[in-house]
Amino acid sequence: MSTLKADTIQSTGGGAATLTKQYALKMWVNFIQGGPTARDSFNLSSLTDVAVGKTNIVMTSAMSDANYAGSYFNNASGGSDQYNFGNDYAGAFGNGVATGGRTSTTIVTASWGSAYVDSGQVDATVVGDLA
């Protein structure tokens, strides 16, 4: 059996290689709202605090359109632990509650309990086709 080792794989044209028959995450971020402060991320250009509980996430590389899939989790507390996963708090993803809704580069998120609240643990991911 052969072993392939590489630091970078590019297409024959020099750009990013196309993955076929699989969909890897195209963006992910773990952050604290209210700053907002990214703990770690991939394909993240910026986070913008729009208002309490509302954050715009901007990707470095654009998706092909605004019809990608994504997910969003928030714990809706000021702490960084995840103890209230099964609570009554909700996280809205790409719904336009902040500024302009979802585009090929921007996701709008919101954390809601009985009111908008800054979350200490927020995770967002995007899957789909890059432009």
N, C-alpha and C positions, 0 to 999 in steps of 0.2 A: 504494500500500500504506500502511496506517495503522500507527502505532507507539503502543503502550500503555505508559505509564510510571507506576509506582506505588511508593510506599514500603510500604504496607500494604494487603492485600486481606482483606476480611472477608466472612462470609456475610451474607445479608440480615437475619438475626437478630442480627448484631453479633459473632458468634463466629468461630472459625477457618473458613476456606473449605475445602470438601471437594474433594479431588483425585479425579477420576474417571478410570478406566482407566489409572492409573499408581500406583506405590507408591514414594514418596520415603522416604528414611530418616527414621524417627521418633525415633531416638536414635543418637548416635555419640560416641565418646570415644577419645582417645589419651592414655595415662597411663603412669606409672612405678609399679610395685608397690612395696610396702614402706613407702610414705608414707601412703597412696598420693597421688601428685600428678598432677592432670590437666594435660596440656600444652594441650589445646584440646578443646572438646566442644559438643554441642547436645542440649538437653533432659536435661541431667544435673543431678540434685539433689545427690547426694553419692557419694563413694567411701569404703568402710570397709575397712581392713586387718583381716581376720579372723584370719589366721595367715600364716606364710611361704608365699608362692605363692597365697594365697587372698584374693579381693577381692569384696565385695558392691558392685554398681553400682545406685544408686537413681535412677530417672527422675523428672523434675519432673511431666510429664503422663503419666497412666496409659494403658496399652494397654487394649483392650476386654476382654481376658482374658489368661491365661498361655500361649496357644497361638500366639504370634507367632513369626516366624522371626528368627534372628540369626546372627551370626558373630563369631569371636574369633580373634585372632592374637597370639602372643607369641614373643619371640625367646629367652626363657629364659636371658638373661645379664644381668649387672649394667650393661652398656653400653647406649647408646641407638642403636647401629647395628643393622642388620638382616641381618648377615652369615650367621646360622645359620638361615635360613628353611627349608632342607631338612634339618634335623637330626632327632634322635630325640626332641625335646621335644614335648609335646602341650599344648594348651590346652583345658580343659573349659569348656563354656558352659551355664549354667543347670541343672546336674546335681545340685544340693543338697549339694555337698561342704563348703560352709561353713555357712550358717545358713538352713535352711528351703527351699532350692531356688528355683525360678523362680516369681514372682508377676506380677501385672499391672504392678507398679512396680519390682520388684527382680530383678536377674540375679545369679547366683552364678558366679564364674569361678575357675579354678584353673590354675596353670602347673606342669607336671610334667616332670622329666627322669628321673634315677634316684631322685629325691626331689622334694618340692615345693621350688620355687625362685622368688624374687622376680625378675621380669623388668624389664629396663630399657626395653623397648618393648612396649606392649600396645595393641591396637586392638580395639574392640568396636562392633558395629553392630546395630540392630534395625529390622525392617521388619514392618509389619502395620497393623492398624486401631487408632486411638486411641479411647479411651472416649468 
